[in-house]
Amino acid sequence: MIRAYRPEDEAAVREVVTDAFIDHGATVADLVDDLRREHVRAELVAEEGGTVAGHVLLSRSWLDARREQVEVLVLSPLSVAPGRQGRGLGTSLVAAAVEEARRLRAPAVFLEGSPTYYSRRGFEPAAPRGFAPPSVRVPAPAFQVALLDAYEEWMSGALVYCEPFWRHDLVGLRDPRLAEIEQMFES
């Protein structure tokens, strides 16, 4: 079952996020807390048997378009408890988040993530659509977008993440991981 986040979910969400992101789990969980306080537009959880098993957040950021600044949404992070991955929870959370973004009349949803995973869930490479990533540390294949009904052709430019992503240094990748990912796509 996918439903809206409730305040009593806070500890369970923190545990799911921490476990899902392993080495950086505590930092990503801190990001979730900061986004929730400052920039959240929608927050959803996947519940199985009365337990929070997954979580996704849509936070506001901006597109620095030539004509005007446009508020857009960023889908990040997407977390599924490790023991419950591979069962469709992530797919259900992504679908529900995109539907919620439509309801909110967002023109686009951006993310950094696996092009293989997200392309099957309605996302496409952002650069060919005229969008620039918020940092040179975002590998081109990972920078993706889902365009929604409110999107208009003039809406192109650089994505500007809200401040918590920068505060926690969770924009793109740093070397040596960035170099490894870039080499994977150069072959």
C-alpha positions, 0 to 999 in steps of 0.5 A: 500500500502506498500512502502519504507520510505521517509524522509517526512514520519518522523513525521507520522512514529514517531506518529504511533510508539508512539501511537502503543507502548503506555507507551514506545512509545516515547522511541521506536520512539527514537530508530527508529530515532537512528536506521535510522541514524546508522543501518537501512538496510530497512524501510517500511511504510503501507499507507492507503488513503495517510496516514502512518498507519504502519511502520517496520524497518530492522536493521543490527545486528550480529550473533556471529557464531563460524566460523565468524561474520555474519551480520543478520537483526532484524525486530523491531519495527513493528508498526500499528496505533491503529485505524488500527490494526486487518486489515492485515497491520502488516501482510503485513508489516512483509511479505514485510520486509521478502521479502526485507531481501531476496532481501538484501541476509540476511541469517536470520531475528530475532525478539522479539515478540508474538510467536502466531502472528509471527509463522503465519508469517514465524517465528519460535523459534530461540533456537532450531536452535542453536541461543542464544538471545542477553540477558537473559531478552528475554523470550525464546518463544519471541526470533524468527527467519526466515531463508532465502535463504542465511542461511547456517547450520554453522550459529549459535550462539548468536545474538548481537544487534546493540548499539541503542537497548542497549542505549534505554534499549529495549532488552528483558523485565525487571521485573516485566513484564519479570516474568509475561511473563515467568509465562505464558509459564511455566503453 
